[in-house]
Amino acid sequence: MDAPDAAARRAPGPTGPPARNFPLAFLRQLRTRDLLPPGLAESDAPAPPAGAAGRPPVVLIHGTWMNAYSTWAMIAPGLRAAGFDVHGFNYGVDRGCRVGRVGGVAGVADLEASAAEVADAVDAVLAATGAERVDLICHSQGAIHGRLYAQERGAGRVRTLISLGGNHHGATLSGVSRLGDRLTAAGIPVEPAFTRILGPAGLQQTPGRPIFERLNSAGELREGVRYVNFASRVDWIATPWAGGFLDHDPARPGACDPAVRNIRVQDLGRGQWPDHLSMLYSPTVLAEIIAALGGPARQPDHAVVVPVWGQLRPPALAGIGAAAAAGWLLARRRRRRR
């Protein structure tokens, strides 16, 4: 397979508009290669307001088959509005696989190459800002790279590591990876075809792969790092969903290390039912992230968040309810006429 396209992944891209829903952001990602979210320090977004001094810069690390825009189109501008110095980038571009040739798709390259690329990017943020430490917010595969940085090259340089649907122990993709293991054991070579189509990163993140021995063999936590982990019990990609937690004992859910906070998104309030993707478009999750980083308190947001789509605002819910009521009345009238 061809090496990742370094020029494509490092070139600055255009900035897209804010988004409230994952599918719309993903479609914009596919239409515009190297698209970046609004709110990044290197974009034309307004500078953080007074009072932001002293906070570490925040680096956003996206996941597999996505890019910085589709992952952070709501969270990045929200962080910027709260006064954070926000940085993001696309990594893991690999034109050697079919999916990698689609404009805007990143996070598909070999994990070792991507880990080095992410570490270089975080080092560049620290050098450019003059900061001694950094806060990392990571989605899915991004949690692997954030944790590797915190325990290897960036040891002592990470203050907070926040993961959203983080792949800390290997994801089964609702059992698809186990099916692949069974086919391989039966002599059907599915892995080469999978890699040619979807890139190496996907299979390298399934349970039992070497990357997780590297991550967890010496313990899941690193001294001096605060961990905040968000997971959803309706996550159908990073399965089992509780694998998104660190230092987690299901028999003792409140007994984890004081440096770790494991959050089941459904416990944050009514109407919070995001999956692996729409978790990125929950105002409630954003408010928790801002609070975890020491930002200002936000007013509660009453948006309902549903799988895949994202936010359903109260007017939309009212419209759905009105349409359902109208449909019920029409059906009832037709039955009476009969």
Solvent accessible surface area in square Angstrom, and as a share of the most:
residue,aa,sasa,rsa
1,M,122,0.54
2,D,98,0.51
3,A,82,0.64
4,P,33,0.21
5,D,48,0.25
6,A,40,0.31
7,A,79,0.61
8,A,16,0.13
9,R,35,0.13
10,R,140,0.51
11,A,51,0.39
12,P,126,0.79
13,G,18,0.17
14,P,69,0.43
15,T,68,0.39
16,G,8,0.08
17,P,62,0.39
18,P,88,0.56
19,A,9,0.07
20,R,139,0.51
21,N,16,0.08
22,F,16,0.07
23,P,34,0.22
24,L,81,0.40
25,A,0,0.00
26,F,56,0.23
27,L,93,0.46
28,R,66,0.24
29,Q,0,0.00
30,L,63,0.31
31,R,176,0.64
32,T,49,0.29
33,R,112,0.41
34,D,23,0.12
35,L,10,0.05
36,L,18,0.09
37,P,0,0.00
38,P,20,0.12
39,G,3,0.03
40,L,1,0.00
41,A,35,0.27
42,E,103,0.46
43,S,25,0.16
44,D,152,0.79
45,A,25,0.19
46,P,110,0.69
47,A,82,0.63
48,P,40,0.25
49,P,75,0.47
50,A,112,0.87
51,G,65,0.62
52,A,19,0.15
53,A,101,0.78
54,G,82,0.79
55,R,65,0.24
56,P,18,0.11
57,P,5,0.03
58,V,0,0.00
59,V,0,0.00
60,L,0,0.00
61,I,0,0.00
62,H,1,0.00
63,G,0,0.00
64,T,21,0.12
65,W,71,0.25
66,M,8,0.04
67,N,1,0.00
68,A,0,0.00
69,Y,0,0.00
70,S,0,0.00
71,T,0,0.00
72,W,0,0.00
73,A,0,0.00
74,M,22,0.10
75,I,1,0.00
76,A,0,0.00
77,P,29,0.18
78,G,11,0.11
79,L,0,0.00
80,R,22,0.08
81,A,80,0.62
82,A,11,0.09
83,G,1,0.01
84,F,1,0.00
85,D,42,0.22
86,V,0,0.00
87,H,22,0.10
88,G,5,0.05
89,F,33,0.14
90,N,12,0.06
91,Y,0,0.00
92,G,0,0.00
93,V,5,0.03
94,D,3,0.02
95,R,48,0.18
96,G,16,0.15
97,C,0,0.00
98,R,155,0.57
99,V,33,0.19
100,G,0,0.00
101,R,133,0.48
102,V,67,0.39
103,G,17,0.16
104,G,6,0.06
105,V,7,0.04
106,A,1,0.01
107,G,0,0.00
108,V,0,0.00
109,A,0,0.00
110,D,50,0.26
111,L,4,0.02
112,E,95,0.43
113,A,42,0.33
114,S,1,0.00
115,A,12,0.10
116,A,49,0.38
117,E,13,0.06
118,V,1,0.00
119,A,9,0.07
120,D,64,0.33
121,A,23,0.18
122,V,0,0.00
123,D,33,0.17
124,A,59,0.46
125,V,15,0.09
126,L,3,0.01
127,A,85,0.66
128,A,89,0.69
129,T,55,0.32
130,G,65,0.62
131,A,28,0.22
132,E,147,0.66
133,R,82,0.30
134,V,0,0.00
135,D,0,0.00
136,L,0,0.00
137,I,0,0.00
138,C,0,0.00
139,H,1,0.00
140,S,12,0.07
141,Q,0,0.00
142,G,0,0.00
143,A,0,0.00
144,I,0,0.00
145,H,3,0.01
146,G,0,0.00
147,R,5,0.02
148,L,5,0.02
149,Y,5,0.02
150,A,4,0.03
151,Q,31,0.14
152,E,75,0.34
153,R,118,0.43
154,G,0,0.00
155,A,62,0.48
156,G,61,0.59
157,R,83,0.30
158,V,1,0.00
159,R,57,0.21
160,T,0,0.00
161,L,0,0.00
162,I,0,0.00
163,S,0,0.00
164,L,0,0.00
165,G,2,0.02
166,G,1,0.01
167,N,8,0.04
168,H,0,0.00
169,H,66,0.30
170,G,9,0.09
171,A,16,0.13
172,T,3,0.02
173,L,54,0.27
174,S,73,0.47
175,G,25,0.24
176,V,77,0.45
177,S,10,0.07
178,R,128,0.47
179,L,96,0.48
180,G,18,0.18
181,D,82,0.42
182,R,158,0.58
183,L,59,0.29
184,T,69,0.40
185,A,92,0.72
186,A,77,0.60
187,G,61,0.59
188,I,86,0.44
189,P,98,0.62
190,V,43,0.25
191,E,66,0.29
192,P,68,0.43
193,A,38,0.30
194,F,53,0.22
195,T,31,0.18
196,R,145,0.53
197,I,82,0.42
198,L,46,0.23
199,G,0,0.00
200,P,20,0.13
201,A,0,0.00
202,G,14,0.13
203,L,26,0.13
204,Q,50,0.22
205,Q,11,0.05
206,T,14,0.08
207,P,62,0.39
208,G,77,0.74
209,R,57,0.21
210,P,109,0.69
211,I,11,0.06
212,F,13,0.06
213,E,116,0.52
214,R,86,0.31
215,L,0,0.00
216,N,35,0.18
217,S,77,0.50
218,A,83,0.64
219,G,33,0.32
220,E,44,0.20
221,L,44,0.22
222,R,55,0.20
223,E,181,0.81
224,G,51,0.49
225,V,6,0.04
226,R,97,0.35
227,Y,5,0.02
228,V,8,0.05
229,N,0,0.00
230,F,0,0.00
231,A,2,0.02
232,S,0,0.00
233,R,112,0.41
234,V,52,0.30
235,D,10,0.05
236,W,116,0.41
237,I,38,0.19
238,A,10,0.07
239,T,21,0.12
240,P,82,0.52
241,W,73,0.26
242,A,30,0.23
243,G,19,0.18
244,G,3,0.03
245,F,12,0.05
246,L,0,0.00
247,D,56,0.29
248,H,60,0.27
249,D,54,0.28
250,P,107,0.67
251,A,88,0.69
252,R,140,0.51
253,P,100,0.63
254,G,77,0.74
255,A,48,0.37
256,C,36,0.22
257,D,54,0.28
258,P,137,0.86
259,A,40,0.31
260,V,10,0.06
261,R,113,0.41
262,N,36,0.18
263,I,11,0.05
264,R,77,0.28
265,V,0,0.00
266,Q,22,0.10
267,D,94,0.49
268,L,42,0.21
269,G,37,0.35
270,R,242,0.88
271,G,19,0.18
272,Q,5,0.02
273,W,99,0.35
274,P,0,0.00
275,D,0,0.00
276,H,5,0.02
277,L,22,0.11
278,S,0,0.00
279,M,0,0.00
280,L,0,0.00
281,Y,0,0.00
282,S,1,0.00
283,P,10,0.06
284,T,26,0.15
285,V,0,0.00
286,L,6,0.03
287,A,32,0.25
288,E,40,0.18
289,I,0,0.00
290,I,1,0.00
291,A,62,0.48
292,A,16,0.12
293,L,2,0.01
294,G,55,0.53
295,G,16,0.15
296,P,67,0.42
297,A,107,0.83
298,R,105,0.38
299,Q,160,0.71
300,P,103,0.65
301,D,50,0.26
302,H,143,0.64
303,A,3,0.02
304,V,39,0.23
305,V,0,0.00
306,V,41,0.23
307,P,63,0.40
308,V,67,0.39
309,W,94,0.33
310,G,0,0.00
311,Q,9,0.04
312,L,35,0.18
313,R,63,0.23
314,P,67,0.42
315,P,102,0.64
316,A,44,0.34
317,L,62,0.31
318,A,66,0.51
319,G,41,0.40
320,I,97,0.49
321,G,40,0.39
322,A,63,0.49
323,A,67,0.52
324,A,67,0.52
325,A,52,0.40
326,A,51,0.39
327,G,38,0.37
328,W,140,0.49
329,L,99,0.49
330,L,93,0.46
331,A,40,0.31
332,R,95,0.35
333,R,139,0.51
334,R,144,0.52
335,R,135,0.49
336,R,173,0.63
337,R,187,0.68
338,R,230,0.84
